[in-house]
Amino acid sequence: GPETCVGVYVERSLETAVATLAVLLAGGAYVPLDTAFPADRITLMLTETRTTLVLTHPTTHHTLPHGPWTTLNL
């Protein structure tokens, strides 16, 4: 929804562009998360931006740090 921060935690691919476009068309703000970032940095970014939803891929889902956010596999 509008003004909602959504994390995008997938390898760079066509899915990244589609996920980013979907978030922006829904009126949200996307938080780009590189899968090479350390877990502490990802946690800090998601916490500071108050992200509640993270879009992932089955291949990267297991490397996402646990937290209060909801994950959705693409």
PQR file of N, CA, C, O and H, with PARSE charges and radii, in Angstrom:
ATOM      1  N   GLY A   1       0.806  -1.184   0.000 -0.4000 1.5000
ATOM      2  CA  GLY A   1       0.000   0.000   0.000 -0.0000 2.0000
ATOM      3  C   GLY A   1       0.854   1.255   0.000  0.5500 1.7000
ATOM      4  O   GLY A   1       2.082   1.178   0.039 -0.5500 1.4000
ATOM      5  N   PRO A   2       0.223   2.378  -0.042 -0.5600 1.5000
ATOM      6  CA  PRO A   2       0.944   3.652  -0.062  0.2800 2.0000
ATOM      7  C   PRO A   2       1.840   3.840   1.162  0.5500 1.7000
ATOM      8  O   PRO A   2       1.455   3.531   2.290 -0.5500 1.4000
ATOM      9  N   GLU A   3       3.028   4.346   0.913 -0.4000 1.5000
ATOM     10  CA  GLU A   3       4.009   4.681   1.946 -0.0000 2.0000
ATOM     11  C   GLU A   3       4.439   3.496   2.799  0.5500 1.7000
ATOM     12  O   GLU A   3       4.875   3.681   3.935 -0.5500 1.4000
ATOM     13  H   GLU A   3       3.341   4.597  -0.004  0.4000 1.0000
ATOM     14  N   THR A   4       4.325   2.287   2.271 -0.4000 1.5000
ATOM     15  CA  THR A   4       4.774   1.101   2.969 -0.0000 2.0000
ATOM     16  C   THR A   4       6.148   0.717   2.437  0.5500 1.7000
ATOM     17  O   THR A   4       6.354   0.667   1.225 -0.5500 1.4000
ATOM     18  H   THR A   4       3.972   2.137   1.348  0.4000 1.0000
ATOM     19  N   CYS A   5       7.075   0.450   3.327 -0.4000 1.5000
ATOM     20  CA  CYS A   5       8.406   0.021   2.910 -0.0000 2.0000
ATOM     21  C   CYS A   5       8.404  -1.493   2.700  0.5500 1.7000
ATOM     22  O   CYS A   5       7.991  -2.256   3.574 -0.5500 1.4000
ATOM     23  H   CYS A   5       6.907   0.491   4.312  0.4000 1.0000
ATOM     24  N   VAL A   6       8.870  -1.905   1.532 -0.4000 1.5000
ATOM     25  CA  VAL A   6       8.933  -3.323   1.182 -0.0000 2.0000
ATOM     26  C   VAL A   6      10.362  -3.661   0.795  0.5500 1.7000
ATOM     27  O   VAL A   6      10.928  -3.046  -0.108 -0.5500 1.4000
ATOM     28  H   VAL A   6       9.206  -1.285   0.823  0.4000 1.0000
ATOM     29  N   GLY A   7      10.935  -4.623   1.467 -0.4000 1.5000
ATOM     30  CA  GLY A   7      12.290  -5.049   1.140 -0.0000 2.0000
ATOM     31  C   GLY A   7      12.284  -5.981  -0.055  0.5500 1.7000
ATOM     32  O   GLY A   7      11.392  -6.817  -0.198 -0.5500 1.4000
ATOM     33  H   GLY A   7      10.475  -5.123   2.201  0.4000 1.0000
ATOM     34  N   VAL A   8      13.280  -5.835  -0.909 -0.4000 1.5000
ATOM     35  CA  VAL A   8      13.439  -6.726  -2.061 -0.0000 2.0000
ATOM     36  C   VAL A   8      14.778  -7.433  -1.883  0.5500 1.7000
ATOM     37  O   VAL A   8      15.838  -6.835  -2.064 -0.5500 1.4000
ATOM     38  H   VAL A   8      14.005  -5.156  -0.793  0.4000 1.0000
ATOM     39  N   TYR A   9      14.715  -8.716  -1.526 -0.4000 1.5000
ATOM     40  CA  TYR A   9      15.902  -9.506  -1.205 -0.0000 2.0000
ATOM     41  C   TYR A   9      15.995 -10.683  -2.167  0.5500 1.7000
ATOM     42  O   TYR A   9      15.694 -11.821  -1.806 -0.5500 1.4000
ATOM     43  H   TYR A   9      13.854  -9.202  -1.379  0.4000 1.0000
ATOM     44  N   VAL A  10      16.414 -10.399  -3.392 -0.4000 1.5000
ATOM     45  CA  VAL A  10      16.570 -11.423  -4.418 -0.0000 2.0000
ATOM     46  C   VAL A  10      17.870 -11.160  -5.176  0.5500 1.7000
ATOM     47  O   VAL A  10      18.391 -10.045  -5.166 -0.5500 1.4000
ATOM     48  H   VAL A  10      16.659  -9.475  -3.686  0.4000 1.0000
ATOM     49  N   GLU A  11      18.385 -12.197  -5.831 -0.4000 1.5000
ATOM     50  CA  GLU A  11      19.550 -12.025  -6.698 -0.0000 2.0000
ATOM     51  C   GLU A  11      19.159 -11.101  -7.842  0.5500 1.7000
ATOM     52  O   GLU A  11      17.994 -11.052  -8.238 -0.5500 1.4000
ATOM     53  H   GLU A  11      17.961 -13.103  -5.839  0.4000 1.0000
ATOM     54  N   ARG A  12      20.130 -10.370  -8.370 -0.4000 1.5000
ATOM     55  CA  ARG A  12      19.843  -9.463  -9.487 -0.0000 2.0000
ATOM     56  C   ARG A  12      19.399 -10.269 -10.702  0.5500 1.7000
ATOM     57  O   ARG A  12      20.127 -11.122 -11.209 -0.5500 1.4000
ATOM     58  H   ARG A  12      21.076 -10.409  -8.048  0.4000 1.0000
ATOM     59  N   SER A  13      18.176  -9.972 -11.155 -0.4000 1.5000
ATOM     60  CA  SER A  13      17.608 -10.678 -12.299 -0.0000 2.0000
ATOM     61  C   SER A  13      16.377  -9.917 -12.759  0.5500 1.7000
ATOM     62  O   SER A  13      16.098  -8.819 -12.277 -0.5500 1.4000
ATOM     63  H   SER A  13      17.584  -9.279 -10.743  0.4000 1.0000
ATOM     64  N   LEU A  14      15.661 -10.491 -13.669 -0.4000 1.5000
ATOM     65  CA  LEU A  14      14.416  -9.895 -14.129 -0.0000 2.0000
ATOM     66  C   LEU A  14      13.414  -9.806 -12.980  0.5500 1.7000
ATOM     67  O   LEU A  14      12.618  -8.869 -12.919 -0.5500 1.4000
ATOM     68  H   LEU A  14      15.887 -11.383 -14.061  0.4000 1.0000
ATOM     69  N   GLU A  15      13.450 -10.778 -12.070 -0.4000 1.5000
ATOM     70  CA  GLU A  15      12.549 -10.761 -10.916 -0.0000 2.0000
ATOM     71  C   GLU A  15      12.769  -9.531 -10.041  0.5500 1.7000
ATOM     72  O   GLU A  15      11.820  -9.007  -9.456 -0.5500 1.4000
ATOM     73  H   GLU A  15      14.097 -11.540 -12.119  0.4000 1.0000
ATOM     74  N   THR A  16      14.007  -9.071  -9.948 -0.4000 1.5000
ATOM     75  CA  THR A  16      14.311  -7.871  -9.170 -0.0000 2.0000
ATOM     76  C   THR A  16      13.585  -6.669  -9.765  0.5500 1.7000
ATOM     77  O   THR A  16      12.965  -5.890  -9.040 -0.5500 1.4000
ATOM     78  H   THR A  16      14.778  -9.496 -10.423  0.4000 1.0000
ATOM     79  N   ALA A  17      13.662  -6.522 -11.067 -0.4000 1.5000
ATOM     80  CA  ALA A  17      13.001  -5.399 -11.735 -0.0000 2.0000
ATOM     81  C   ALA A  17      11.481  -5.496 -11.599  0.5500 1.7000
ATOM     82  O   ALA A  17      10.816  -4.487 -11.363 -0.5500 1.4000
ATOM     83  H   ALA A  17      14.165  -7.154 -11.656  0.4000 1.0000
ATOM     84  N   VAL A  18      10.936  -6.685 -11.745 -0.4000 1.5000
ATOM     85  CA  VAL A  18       9.488  -6.875 -11.623 -0.0000 2.0000
ATOM     86  C   VAL A  18       9.023  -6.571 -10.203  0.5500 1.7000
ATOM     87  O   VAL A  18       8.011  -5.894 -10.018 -0.5500 1.4000
ATOM     88  H   VAL A  18      11.477  -7.504 -11.936  0.4000 1.0000
ATOM     89  N   ALA A  19       9.743  -7.058  -9.206 -0.4000 1.5000
ATOM     90  CA  ALA A  19       9.378  -6.810  -7.806 -0.0000 2.0000
ATOM     91  C   ALA A  19       9.448  -5.326  -7.472  0.5500 1.7000
ATOM     92  O   ALA A  19       8.562  -4.796  -6.801 -0.5500 1.4000
ATOM     93  H   ALA A  19      10.564  -7.608  -9.356  0.4000 1.0000
ATOM     94  N   THR A  20      10.494  -4.659  -7.935 -0.4000 1.5000
ATOM     95  CA  THR A  20      10.654  -3.229  -7.685 -0.0000 2.0000
ATOM     96  C   THR A  20       9.524  -2.445  -8.327  0.5500 1.7000
ATOM     97  O   THR A  20       8.943  -1.564  -7.693 -0.5500 1.4000
ATOM     98  H   THR A  20      11.214  -5.090  -8.480  0.4000 1.0000
ATOM     99  N   LEU A  21       9.210  -2.749  -9.564 -0.4000 1.5000
ATOM    100  CA  LEU A  21       8.130  -2.070 -10.272 -0.0000 2.0000
ATOM    101  C   LEU A  21       6.785  -2.302  -9.587  0.5500 1.7000
ATOM    102  O   LEU A  21       5.977  -1.380  -9.480 -0.5500 1.4000
ATOM    103  H   LEU A  21       9.683  -3.464 -10.080  0.4000 1.0000
ATOM    104  N   ALA A  22       6.542  -3.522  -9.127 -0.4000 1.5000
ATOM    105  CA  ALA A  22       5.279  -3.829  -8.439 -0.0000 2.0000
ATOM    106  C   ALA A  22       5.138  -3.015  -7.154  0.5500 1.7000
ATOM    107  O   ALA A  22       4.059  -2.500  -6.859 -0.5500 1.4000
ATOM    108  H   ALA A  22       7.199  -4.271  -9.214  0.4000 1.0000
ATOM    109  N   VAL A  23       6.210  -2.898  -6.400 -0.4000 1.5000
ATOM    110  CA  VAL A  23       6.170  -2.120  -5.157 -0.0000 2.0000
ATOM    111  C   VAL A  23       5.887  -0.658  -5.467  0.5500 1.7000
ATOM    112  O   VAL A  23       5.053  -0.033  -4.814 -0.5500 1.4000
ATOM    113  H   VAL A  23       7.087  -3.316  -6.640  0.4000 1.0000
ATOM    114  N   LEU A  24       6.577  -0.112  -6.460 -0.4000 1.5000
ATOM    115  CA  LEU A  24       6.393   1.294  -6.809 -0.0000 2.0000
ATOM    116  C   LEU A  24       4.994   1.570  -7.364  0.5500 1.7000
ATOM    117  O   LEU A  24       4.399   2.600  -7.049 -0.5500 1.4000
ATOM    118  H   LEU A  24       7.255  -0.621  -6.991  0.4000 1.0000
ATOM    119  N   LEU A  25       4.468   0.665  -8.182 -0.4000 1.5000
ATOM    120  CA  LEU A  25       3.114   0.849  -8.724 -0.0000 2.0000
ATOM    121  C   LEU A  25       2.048   0.777  -7.632  0.5500 1.7000
ATOM    122  O   LEU A  25       0.986   1.387  -7.754 -0.5500 1.4000
ATOM    123  H   LEU A  25       4.951  -0.172  -8.438  0.4000 1.0000
ATOM    124  N   ALA A  26       2.331   0.036  -6.574 -0.4000 1.5000
ATOM    125  CA  ALA A  26       1.396  -0.050  -5.456 -0.0000 2.0000
ATOM    126  C   ALA A  26       1.481   1.175  -4.552  0.5500 1.7000
ATOM    127  O   ALA A  26       0.689   1.322  -3.621 -0.5500 1.4000
ATOM    128  H   ALA A  26       3.194  -0.460  -6.474  0.4000 1.0000
ATOM    129  N   GLY A  27       2.446   2.055  -4.830 -0.4000 1.5000
ATOM    130  CA  GLY A  27       2.591   3.266  -4.032 -0.0000 2.0000
ATOM    131  C   GLY A  27       3.541   3.124  -2.867  0.5500 1.7000
ATOM    132  O   GLY A  27       3.677   4.041  -2.057 -0.5500 1.4000
ATOM    133  H   GLY A  27       3.089   1.936  -5.586  0.4000 1.0000
ATOM    134  N   GLY A  28       4.195   1.989  -2.773 -0.4000 1.5000
ATOM    135  CA  GLY A  28       5.116   1.760  -1.673 -0.0000 2.0000
ATOM    136  C   GLY A  28       6.515   2.234  -1.994  0.5500 1.7000
ATOM    137  O   GLY A  28       6.787   2.736  -3.085 -0.5500 1.4000
ATOM    138  H   GLY A  28       4.084   1.244  -3.430  0.4000 1.0000
ATOM    139  N   ALA A  29       7.388   2.068  -1.033 -0.4000 1.5000
ATOM    140  CA  ALA A  29       8.802   2.394  -1.202 -0.0000 2.0000
ATOM    141  C   ALA A  29       9.582   1.094  -1.069  0.5500 1.7000
ATOM    142  O   ALA A  29       9.384   0.336  -0.120 -0.5500 1.4000
ATOM    143  H   ALA A  29       7.167   1.660  -0.147  0.4000 1.0000
ATOM    144  N   TYR A  30      10.470   0.843  -2.026 -0.4000 1.5000
ATOM    145  CA  TYR A  30      11.225  -0.402  -1.947 -0.0000 2.0000
ATOM    146  C   TYR A  30      12.556  -0.167  -1.242  0.5500 1.7000
ATOM    147  O   TYR A  30      13.175   0.890  -1.363 -0.5500 1.4000
ATOM    148  H   TYR A  30      10.631   1.459  -2.797  0.4000 1.0000
ATOM    149  N   VAL A  31      12.968  -1.179  -0.513 -0.4000 1.5000
ATOM    150  CA  VAL A  31      14.241  -1.152   0.190 -0.0000 2.0000
ATOM    151  C   VAL A  31      15.119  -2.214  -0.472  0.5500 1.7000
ATOM    152  O   VAL A  31      14.924  -3.409  -0.247 -0.5500 1.4000
ATOM    153  H   VAL A  31      12.465  -2.038  -0.415  0.4000 1.0000
ATOM    154  N   PRO A  32      16.092  -1.782  -1.293 -0.5600 1.5000
ATOM    155  CA  PRO A  32      16.936  -2.768  -1.980  0.2800 2.0000
ATOM    156  C   PRO A  32      17.910  -3.431  -1.010  0.5500 1.7000
ATOM    157  O   PRO A  32      18.672  -2.757  -0.318 -0.5500 1.4000
ATOM    158  N   LEU A  33      17.871  -4.742  -0.972 -0.4000 1.5000
ATOM    159  CA  LEU A  33      18.738  -5.510  -0.085 -0.0000 2.0000
ATOM    160  C   LEU A  33      19.611  -6.429  -0.922  0.5500 1.7000
ATOM    161  O   LEU A  33      19.100  -7.311  -1.612 -0.5500 1.4000
ATOM    162  H   LEU A  33      17.251  -5.290  -1.534  0.4000 1.0000
ATOM    163  N   ASP A  34      20.904  -6.235  -0.870 -0.4000 1.5000
ATOM    164  CA  ASP A  34      21.833  -7.074  -1.615 -0.0000 2.0000
ATOM    165  C   ASP A  34      22.061  -8.358  -0.830  0.5500 1.7000
ATOM    166  O   ASP A  34      22.278  -8.320   0.381 -0.5500 1.4000
ATOM    167  H   ASP A  34      21.320  -5.518  -0.309  0.4000 1.0000
ATOM    168  N   THR A  35      22.012  -9.475  -1.506 -0.4000 1.5000
ATOM    169  CA  THR A  35      22.206 -10.754  -0.823 -0.0000 2.0000
ATOM    170  C   THR A  35      23.626 -10.926  -0.305  0.5500 1.7000
ATOM    171  O   THR A  35      23.890 -11.831   0.487 -0.5500 1.4000
ATOM    172  H   THR A  35      21.835  -9.506  -2.490  0.4000 1.0000
ATOM    173  N   ALA A  36      24.552 -10.061  -0.744 -0.4000 1.5000
ATOM    174  CA  ALA A  36      25.933 -10.120  -0.264 -0.0000 2.0000
ATOM    175  C   ALA A  36      26.136  -9.331   1.030  0.5500 1.7000
ATOM    176  O   ALA A  36      27.201  -9.420   1.642 -0.5500 1.4000
ATOM    177  H   ALA A  36      24.338  -9.326  -1.387  0.4000 1.0000
ATOM    178  N   PHE A  37      25.129  -8.561   1.455 -0.4000 1.5000
ATOM    179  CA  PHE A  37      25.245  -7.784   2.687 -0.0000 2.0000
ATOM    180  C   PHE A  37      25.328  -8.728   3.881  0.5500 1.7000
ATOM    181  O   PHE A  37      24.718  -9.797   3.863 -0.5500 1.4000
ATOM    182  H   PHE A  37      24.264  -8.489   0.958  0.4000 1.0000
ATOM    183  N   PRO A  38      26.079  -8.347   4.923 -0.5600 1.5000
ATOM    184  CA  PRO A  38      26.085  -9.136   6.165  0.2800 2.0000
ATOM    185  C   PRO A  38      24.701  -9.094   6.826  0.5500 1.7000
ATOM    186  O   PRO A  38      23.943  -8.142   6.643 -0.5500 1.4000
ATOM    187  N   ALA A  39      24.395 -10.120   7.580 -0.4000 1.5000
ATOM    188  CA  ALA A  39      23.088 -10.228   8.233 -0.0000 2.0000
ATOM    189  C   ALA A  39      22.800  -9.033   9.138  0.5500 1.7000
ATOM    190  O   ALA A  39      21.663  -8.565   9.194 -0.5500 1.4000
ATOM    191  H   ALA A  39      25.011 -10.893   7.729  0.4000 1.0000
ATOM    192  N   ASP A  40      23.810  -8.534   9.844 -0.4000 1.5000
ATOM    193  CA  ASP A  40      23.617  -7.386  10.734 -0.0000 2.0000
ATOM    194  C   ASP A  40      23.190  -6.144   9.960  0.5500 1.7000
ATOM    195  O   ASP A  40      22.332  -5.388  10.415 -0.5500 1.4000
ATOM    196  H   ASP A  40      24.734  -8.914   9.798  0.4000 1.0000
ATOM    197  N   ARG A  41      23.788  -5.938   8.796 -0.4000 1.5000
ATOM    198  CA  ARG A  41      23.431  -4.766   7.979 -0.0000 2.0000
ATOM    199  C   ARG A  41      22.000  -4.876   7.458  0.5500 1.7000
ATOM    200  O   ARG A  41      21.263  -3.890   7.454 -0.5500 1.4000
ATOM    201  H   ARG A  41      24.485  -6.553   8.426  0.4000 1.0000
ATOM    202  N   ILE A  42      21.609  -6.063   7.021 -0.4000 1.5000
ATOM    203  CA  ILE A  42      20.237  -6.263   6.536 -0.0000 2.0000
ATOM    204  C   ILE A  42      19.246  -6.013   7.658  0.5500 1.7000
ATOM    205  O   ILE A  42      18.234  -5.339   7.461 -0.5500 1.4000
ATOM    206  H   ILE A  42      22.208  -6.864   7.023  0.4000 1.0000
ATOM    207  N   THR A  43      19.532  -6.554   8.834 -0.4000 1.5000
ATOM    208  CA  THR A  43      18.649  -6.352   9.986 -0.0000 2.0000
ATOM    209  C   THR A  43      18.532  -4.866  10.321  0.5500 1.7000
ATOM    210  O   THR A  43      17.434  -4.371  10.574 -0.5500 1.4000
ATOM    211  H   THR A  43      20.354  -7.101   8.994  0.4000 1.0000
ATOM    212  N   LEU A  44      19.652  -4.159  10.322 -0.4000 1.5000
ATOM    213  CA  LEU A  44      19.640  -2.732  10.614 -0.0000 2.0000
ATOM    214  C   LEU A  44      18.806  -1.967   9.578  0.5500 1.7000
ATOM    215  O   LEU A  44      17.988  -1.121   9.939 -0.5500 1.4000
ATOM    216  H   LEU A  44      20.544  -4.562  10.116  0.4000 1.0000
ATOM    217  N   MET A  45      19.014  -2.264   8.302 -0.4000 1.5000
ATOM    218  CA  MET A  45      18.262  -1.575   7.249 -0.0000 2.0000
ATOM    219  C   MET A  45      16.762  -1.812   7.382  0.5500 1.7000
ATOM    220  O   MET A  45      15.971  -0.876   7.261 -0.5500 1.4000
ATOM    221  H   MET A  45      19.678  -2.952   8.009  0.4000 1.0000
ATOM    222  N   LEU A  46      16.368  -3.059   7.629 -0.4000 1.5000
ATOM    223  CA  LEU A  46      14.943  -3.374   7.754 -0.0000 2.0000
ATOM    224  C   LEU A  46      14.328  -2.751   9.000  0.5500 1.7000
ATOM    225  O   LEU A  46      13.175  -2.322   8.979 -0.5500 1.4000
ATOM    226  H   LEU A  46      17.010  -3.819   7.727  0.4000 1.0000
ATOM    227  N   THR A  47      15.090  -2.700  10.076 -0.4000 1.5000
ATOM    228  CA  THR A  47      14.597  -2.110  11.319 -0.0000 2.0000
ATOM    229  C   THR A  47      14.474  -0.594  11.194  0.5500 1.7000
ATOM    230  O   THR A  47      13.454  -0.018  11.573 -0.5500 1.4000
ATOM    231  H   THR A  47      16.028  -3.049  10.094  0.4000 1.0000
ATOM    232  N   GLU A  48      15.507   0.050  10.665 -0.4000 1.5000
ATOM    233  CA  GLU A  48      15.501   1.508  10.539 -0.0000 2.0000
ATOM    234  C   GLU A  48      14.404   2.011   9.593  0.5500 1.7000
ATOM    235  O   GLU A  48      13.844   3.085   9.817 -0.5500 1.4000
ATOM    236  H   GLU A  48      16.336  -0.418  10.356  0.4000 1.0000
ATOM    237  N   THR A  49      14.096   1.255   8.549 -0.4000 1.5000
ATOM    238  CA  THR A  49      13.066   1.683   7.596 -0.0000 2.0000
ATOM    239  C   THR A  49      11.672   1.191   7.986  0.5500 1.7000
ATOM    240  O   THR A  49      10.687   1.485   7.309 -0.5500 1.4000
ATOM    241  H   THR A  49      14.551   0.383   8.367  0.4000 1.0000
ATOM    242  N   ARG A  50      11.602   0.443   9.080 -0.4000 1.5000
ATOM    243  CA  ARG A  50      10.329  -0.111   9.562 -0.0000 2.0000
ATOM    244  C   ARG A  50       9.638  -0.953   8.489  0.5500 1.7000
ATOM    245  O   ARG A  50       8.427  -0.863   8.289 -0.5500 1.4000
ATOM    246  H   ARG A  50      12.402   0.204   9.630  0.4000 1.0000
ATOM    247  N   THR A  51      10.426  -1.759   7.817 -0.4000 1.5000
ATOM    248  CA  THR A  51       9.925  -2.637   6.773 -0.0000 2.0000
ATOM    249  C   THR A  51       9.139  -3.776   7.394  0.5500 1.7000
ATOM    250  O   THR A  51       9.598  -4.408   8.345 -0.5500 1.4000
ATOM    251  H   THR A  51      11.410  -1.832   7.979  0.4000 1.0000
ATOM    252  N   THR A  52       7.949  -4.041   6.855 -0.4000 1.5000
ATOM    253  CA  THR A  52       7.109  -5.113   7.393 -0.0000 2.0000
ATOM    254  C   THR A  52       6.995  -6.297   6.443  0.5500 1.7000
ATOM    255  O   THR A  52       6.561  -7.376   6.847 -0.5500 1.4000
ATOM    256  H   THR A  52       7.576  -3.528   6.082  0.4000 1.0000
ATOM    257  N   LEU A  53       7.384  -6.103   5.170 -0.4000 1.5000
ATOM    258  CA  LEU A  53       7.289  -7.167   4.174 -0.0000 2.0000
ATOM    259  C   LEU A  53       8.584  -7.222   3.378  0.5500 1.7000
ATOM    260  O   LEU A  53       9.115  -6.193   2.960 -0.5500 1.4000
ATOM    261  H   LEU A  53       7.736  -5.226   4.842  0.4000 1.0000
ATOM    262  N   VAL A  54       9.086  -8.438   3.173 -0.4000 1.5000
ATOM    263  CA  VAL A  54      10.297  -8.628   2.373 -0.0000 2.0000
ATOM    264  C   VAL A  54       9.982  -9.647   1.283  0.5500 1.7000
ATOM    265  O   VAL A  54       9.547 -10.764   1.565 -0.5500 1.4000
ATOM    266  H   VAL A  54       8.655  -9.274   3.512  0.4000 1.0000
ATOM    267  N   LEU A  55      10.208  -9.244   0.031 -0.4000 1.5000
ATOM    268  CA  LEU A  55      10.040 -10.145  -1.102 -0.0000 2.0000
ATOM    269  C   LEU A  55      11.343 -10.903  -1.298  0.5500 1.7000
ATOM    270  O   LEU A  55      12.407 -10.296  -1.419 -0.5500 1.4000
ATOM    271  H   LEU A  55      10.561  -8.337  -0.198  0.4000 1.0000
ATOM    272  N   THR A  56      11.262 -12.229  -1.329 -0.4000 1.5000
ATOM    273  CA  THR A  56      12.446 -13.062  -1.477 -0.0000 2.0000
ATOM    274  C   THR A  56      12.233 -14.071  -2.600  0.5500 1.7000
ATOM    275  O   THR A  56      11.194 -14.088  -3.260 -0.5500 1.4000
ATOM    276  H   THR A  56      10.397 -12.722  -1.230  0.4000 1.0000
ATOM    277  N   HIS A  57      13.228 -14.895  -2.795 -0.4000 1.5000
ATOM    278  CA  HIS A  57      13.180 -15.982  -3.756 -0.0000 2.0000
ATOM    279  C   HIS A  57      13.503 -17.247  -2.970  0.5500 1.7000
ATOM    280  O   HIS A  57      14.231 -17.168  -1.980 -0.5500 1.4000
ATOM    281  H   HIS A  57      14.072 -14.881  -2.259  0.4000 1.0000
ATOM    282  N   PRO A  58      12.990 -18.412  -3.370 -0.5600 1.5000
ATOM    283  CA  PRO A  58      13.302 -19.622  -2.600  0.2800 2.0000
ATOM    284  C   PRO A  58      14.801 -19.885  -2.420  0.5500 1.7000
ATOM    285  O   PRO A  58      15.204 -20.511  -1.439 -0.5500 1.4000
ATOM    286  N   THR A  59      15.618 -19.417  -3.351 -0.4000 1.5000
ATOM    287  CA  THR A  59      17.058 -19.649  -3.217 -0.0000 2.0000
ATOM    288  C   THR A  59      17.717 -18.702  -2.224  0.5500 1.7000
ATOM    289  O   THR A  59      18.795 -19.011  -1.715 -0.5500 1.4000
ATOM    290  H   THR A  59      15.291 -18.909  -4.147  0.4000 1.0000
ATOM    291  N   THR A  60      17.106 -17.563  -1.933 -0.4000 1.5000
ATOM    292  CA  THR A  60      17.693 -16.602  -0.987 -0.0000 2.0000
ATOM    293  C   THR A  60      16.927 -16.519   0.324  0.5500 1.7000
ATOM    294  O   THR A  60      17.400 -15.907   1.282 -0.5500 1.4000
ATOM    295  H   THR A  60      16.230 -17.312  -2.346  0.4000 1.0000
ATOM    296  N   HIS A  61      15.769 -17.120   0.374 -0.4000 1.5000
ATOM    297  CA  HIS A  61      14.908 -17.023   1.564 -0.0000 2.0000
ATOM    298  C   HIS A  61      15.620 -17.497   2.834  0.5500 1.7000
ATOM    299  O   HIS A  61      15.485 -16.872   3.886 -0.5500 1.4000
ATOM    300  H   HIS A  61      15.385 -17.617  -0.404  0.4000 1.0000
ATOM    301  N   HIS A  62      16.366 -18.580   2.746 -0.4000 1.5000
ATOM    302  CA  HIS A  62      17.013 -19.155   3.934 -0.0000 2.0000
ATOM    303  C   HIS A  62      18.159 -18.302   4.474  0.5500 1.7000
ATOM    304  O   HIS A  62      18.584 -18.502   5.612 -0.5500 1.4000
ATOM    305  H   HIS A  62      16.476 -19.087   1.891  0.4000 1.0000
ATOM    306  N   THR A  63      18.670 -17.351   3.681 -0.4000 1.5000
ATOM    307  CA  THR A  63      19.774 -16.513   4.150 -0.0000 2.0000
ATOM    308  C   THR A  63      19.303 -15.194   4.756  0.5500 1.7000
ATOM    309  O   THR A  63      20.111 -14.433   5.290 -0.5500 1.4000
ATOM    310  H   THR A  63      18.325 -17.189   2.757  0.4000 1.0000
ATOM    311  N   LEU A  64      18.008 -14.919   4.679 -0.4000 1.5000
ATOM    312  CA  LEU A  64      17.459 -13.690   5.256 -0.0000 2.0000
ATOM    313  C   LEU A  64      17.416 -13.814   6.780  0.5500 1.7000
ATOM    314  O   LEU A  64      16.911 -14.808   7.301 -0.5500 1.4000
ATOM    315  H   LEU A  64      17.352 -15.537   4.246  0.4000 1.0000
ATOM    316  N   PRO A  65      17.940 -12.817   7.498 -0.5600 1.5000
ATOM    317  CA  PRO A  65      17.888 -12.875   8.967  0.2800 2.0000
ATOM    318  C   PRO A  65      16.436 -12.901   9.471  0.5500 1.7000
ATOM    319  O   PRO A  65      15.542 -12.315   8.860 -0.5500 1.4000
ATOM    320  N   HIS A  66      16.231 -13.581  10.580 -0.4000 1.5000
ATOM    321  CA  HIS A  66      14.897 -13.638  11.181 -0.0000 2.0000
ATOM    322  C   HIS A  66      14.581 -12.291  11.830  0.5500 1.7000
ATOM    323  O   HIS A  66      15.468 -11.607  12.341 -0.5500 1.4000
ATOM    324  H   HIS A  66      16.957 -14.057  11.076  0.4000 1.0000
ATOM    325  N   GLY A  67      13.320 -11.933  11.800 -0.4000 1.5000
ATOM    326  CA  GLY A  67      12.903 -10.677  12.404 -0.0000 2.0000
ATOM    327  C   GLY A  67      11.379 -10.559  12.381  0.5500 1.7000
ATOM    328  O   GLY A  67      10.690 -11.523  12.047 -0.5500 1.4000
ATOM    329  H   GLY A  67      12.600 -12.489  11.385  0.4000 1.0000
ATOM    330  N   PRO A  68      10.857  -9.402  12.727 -0.5600 1.5000
ATOM    331  CA  PRO A  68       9.411  -9.218  12.791  0.2800 2.0000
ATOM    332  C   PRO A  68       8.757  -9.035  11.423  0.5500 1.7000
ATOM    333  O   PRO A  68       7.540  -8.871  11.342 -0.5500 1.4000
ATOM    334  N   TRP A  69       9.544  -9.060  10.348 -0.4000 1.5000
ATOM    335  CA  TRP A  69       8.982  -8.833   9.026 -0.0000 2.0000
ATOM    336  C   TRP A  69       8.412 -10.129   8.445  0.5500 1.7000
ATOM    337  O   TRP A  69       8.832 -11.229   8.805 -0.5500 1.4000
ATOM    338  H   TRP A  69      10.533  -9.194  10.413  0.4000 1.0000
ATOM    339  N   THR A  70       7.463  -9.971   7.553 -0.4000 1.5000
ATOM    340  CA  THR A  70       6.842 -11.086   6.848 -0.0000 2.0000
ATOM    341  C   THR A  70       7.581 -11.275   5.529  0.5500 1.7000
ATOM    342  O   THR A  70       7.953 -10.297   4.881 -0.5500 1.4000
ATOM    343  H   THR A  70       7.122  -9.078   7.261  0.4000 1.0000
ATOM    344  N   THR A  71       7.794 -12.517   5.131 -0.4000 1.5000
ATOM    345  CA  THR A  71       8.462 -12.777   3.857 -0.0000 2.0000
ATOM    346  C   THR A  71       7.486 -13.363   2.865  0.5500 1.7000
ATOM    347  O   THR A  71       6.561 -14.087   3.234 -0.5500 1.4000
ATOM    348  H   THR A  71       7.491 -13.311   5.657  0.4000 1.0000
ATOM    349  N   LEU A  72       7.700 -13.045   1.606 -0.4000 1.5000
ATOM    350  CA  LEU A  72       6.864 -13.546   0.532 -0.0000 2.0000
ATOM    351  C   LEU A  72       7.796 -13.995  -0.583  0.5500 1.7000
ATOM    352  O   LEU A  72       8.566 -13.194  -1.114 -0.5500 1.4000
ATOM    353  H   LEU A  72       8.451 -12.457   1.307  0.4000 1.0000
ATOM    354  N   ASN A  73       7.729 -15.287  -0.943 -0.4000 1.5000
ATOM    355  CA  ASN A  73       8.572 -15.801  -2.020 -0.0000 2.0000
ATOM    356  C   ASN A  73       7.970 -15.447  -3.369  0.5500 1.7000
ATOM    357  O   ASN A  73       6.758 -15.541  -3.565 -0.5500 1.4000
ATOM    358  H   ASN A  73       7.104 -15.938  -0.512  0.4000 1.0000
ATOM    359  N   LEU A  74       8.824 -15.042  -4.294 -0.4000 1.5000
ATOM    360  CA  LEU A  74       8.390 -14.723  -5.654 -0.0000 2.0000
ATOM    361  C   LEU A  74       8.311 -15.984  -6.482  0.5500 1.7000
ATOM    362  O   LEU A  74       7.963 -15.927  -7.662 -0.5500 1.4000
ATOM    363  H   LEU A  74       9.809 -14.966  -4.135  0.4000 1.0000
TER
END
